[in-house]
Amino acid sequence: MTDLRIIYMGTPEFAVPSLQKLVENGFNVVAVITAPDKPKGRGQKLATSPVKGYAVSQNIPVLQPTNLKSPEFIEELRSYKANLQIVVAFRMLPEVVWDMPEIGTFNLHASLLPQYRGAAPINWAIINGEKETGVTTFFLKHEIDTGNIIFQEKEPIEEDDNVGDLYERLMAKGANLVLKTVKAIQQGDYPQLPQDESGEIKHAPKIFKETCEIDWKKSSEEVYNFIRGLSPYPAAWTTINGVQFKIYDTEKLDFAVAGENPGDYSTDNKTYLHIQTGGKALAIKELQMQGKKRMKIEDFLRGNSL
């Protein structure tokens, strides 16, 4: 059995449960590395990352380097004498960092690698209409998300799941997988399987605001998946009568809006808003007009007519 000294790297909420599992199971997390504090909100007060918040509550030393290659940071990192590093939702690491511990550095990725390598695996799995995804732990090497797989676990994607739903389930499943991986490494008995690159590999590039615009010419199924694959964040958007709207929730209809072109709509200005796609129409269930708050369609139409 190996005596583990672990350095944990992560920033957002997604990375907290994995760290929590390690601490609660008595593993020796000697330091946490997370993003620098950032100004937030109207007052621009410095806000700490969710991972830092948890680490501080557990009295774990926290490092917040702006430059992961700086000699000062590398020296400080070395001083902790970690033999294992774990990365969950952090940024790209230079080789001098991931290659430092003797056992290596493993990453938790929210897909079944080699599928959906990249920054937004949860979004793209839903956008592409997948019925299944999962979580993978793997050792880091040069090319992003390509290292040897330790463990994987599958997770079904339900027909009405949005990113928020799937994110919550993968966050919990991922935390259990990180714990399972660390226990196996501690026992010195764990697989390292090369990724099978023989078939078509789908990618999960970072999502930008301009790539979130809805293309109503696509089929109703494709538009439906696109909207739930970006809900609640960053949210798909469209323009209606020259005003920008974020669309959070829709329902597939089994009819088209009579005689209309993709993007055209019909509404009774009371209870429904139907928008035509390249196939059948979609009913808008929840939306947000620019400068206003997010609303159910009935509440929106009560105060606004289209």
SULBEL-V531305 format. One record per backbone hydrogen bond with DSSP energy under -0.5 kcal/mol. CO is the residue of the C=O (numbers start at 1). NH is the residue of the N-H. If there is no record, write none. Layout:
# SULBEL-V531305
co,nh
CO,NH
CO,NH
This chain:
# SULBEL-V531305
co,nh
2,4
4,6
5,83
5,84
6,30
6,31
7,86
8,33
9,88
11,51
12,15
13,16
13,17
15,19
16,20
17,21
18,22
19,23
20,24
21,25
22,27
23,26
27,29
28,6
28,30
31,8
32,63
33,10
38,47
40,45
41,44
45,40
47,38
49,53
50,54
51,55
52,56
53,57
54,58
55,58
55,60
56,59
61,32
63,34
67,70
70,74
71,75
72,76
73,77
74,78
75,79
76,80
77,80
78,81
83,103
84,7
85,106
86,9
87,108
88,11
89,11
89,12
94,97
94,98
95,99
97,100
104,85
105,140
106,87
107,109
107,138
108,89
109,111
109,136
111,113
112,115
114,117
117,204
120,124
121,125
122,126
123,127
124,128
125,130
126,129
131,157
133,155
135,153
136,109
137,150
137,151
138,107
143,146
148,139
149,193
151,137
153,135
155,133
156,158
158,161
162,166
163,167
164,168
165,169
166,170
167,171
168,172
169,173
170,174
171,175
172,176
173,177
174,178
175,179
176,180
177,181
178,182
179,183
180,184
181,185
182,186
183,187
184,188
184,189
185,188
186,2
193,149
195,197
200,202
202,116
202,117
204,120
208,211
209,212
210,213
212,237
214,216
215,218
218,278
218,279
219,223
220,224
221,225
222,226
223,227
224,228
225,229
227,230
228,163
228,231
230,235
231,163
231,164
236,247
237,214
238,240
238,245
240,243
243,240
244,290
245,238
246,248
246,288
247,236
249,285
249,286
251,283
255,281
256,258
257,260
261,264
264,276
266,274
272,268
272,269
273,284
274,266
275,282
276,263
280,277
280,279
281,253
282,275
282,284
283,251
283,285
285,297
286,248
286,249
287,295
288,246
289,292
295,287
296,300
297,301
298,302
299,303
300,303
300,304
